[in-house]
């Protein structure tokens, strides 16, 4: 007698963003990730969920945490994992994104993990391939698995989303992490505050449904979670901040500013951190308040959950929906 196939969690065969997910899909992924947190802490960390499946990691932008996390997630689930070195590939020689899609399709992968510097590039690729596609970050658009691992970290610390006050601070204009977190936290019932100088707020900030503060001290009053973002200097055109020293004075998280948040407030950061620019080392390394290392651990579990969920759609034959 064969066991029943696991119930599907995601409606789509791709994970391109948080914006298209329902609260029940988000909860389903977080619940599944809890199982993988336990597996990753066991002596035997292997599962056979993706045995026989092929996963290709296609990163047009460098990323130590995200790429290694997806690679580890796929291997622990039993997949054959290939990391494509874009800088040494035909892409670097002028091949178009659609030519790359055709080449990848011919290899018949099951799962394609893509990070790209242009917003919308991952969605375009998903329309041209016959496998499941995961957005590992596209331009300043979305980074769905980062928001999911942030949510898992918050939930594992015993916080309920309903009524939670979360402050997202820093370079919001260029941050795909911020956009994904705004979508997720709002959908789950949390209140989101955006804290940044006006030059680092997105043009559509007023339409995101968040409270907006340009004074960090005012914005931090009474918050439950402080989510810091780095200055993405590589995406900036022109000088949007006077100097990193002045930026830290007004918008860097230190002990003094953190005291304005609720007692027991948690500090988060997606990494990589610029110490002394957006966060003080004294705060970042304090395990009583900082959950930054927990975010890294939970990143592997949430990516295992995403790959597992998409593999269920592969099993039922659902693709490109």
C-alpha angles and dihedrals in degrees: 000000000000121000119245118263114257114267115261117254103183125055093206129061089226136054103215099150147339093249092079097047125099123224090252092054091050091049091048092054092047091049091050091047090057088066091051093050086060093046092050090054093051124095091243106050097176128111130176097222094117099031108147093017125116122220122192120195109206110184117177088176126051116254126164099184102039098042095045090045093053091044092052091045093053095045093048088053091052100254126144101245125201123187110204113212100220094187089061097039136091088268089070088052094058104276112154124239091249091052088052090051091053091049093049092046090056089058089058100222120179098211129030120191111196135187116181136172094227124076111240096019094110093051090050090051091049090060092055102048133067097223138078113279127205121197108227091180131316120201111294092325112090145333102187101177091053091056090047093051090047089053091048090051092050092047094047088056088062098255121142116219096218107097094356113147113220124184116203107197134189136018097013095155093068098032122109087178090061093050094050091047092049090054094046100042093045091049091051094051103261126136113238126205123192116209120188144113111276090253090062098046117099118252090243095047092123090059097052095082095240135125109251126214130177091182108073095200091056092044095052096054110120099352123150098205130031111200112190125201129199125239105260096212091169090065097044125101110202129355107308095170127040095230138329090249092055091042091056091050093057104025108017116109113240135154093272095056094040090060087070091065123081117287106269094024114163125231120217136182128176092212163249092102126211099209113212092018107069099356138028117234090230089064098036093054098043105105091195090071107009119083095175095117090047088055090058092050093046090049091072092048095049092048090051088052092050093049090047092049093050092047088060089060089049089052092055091046097250115148139154094012 
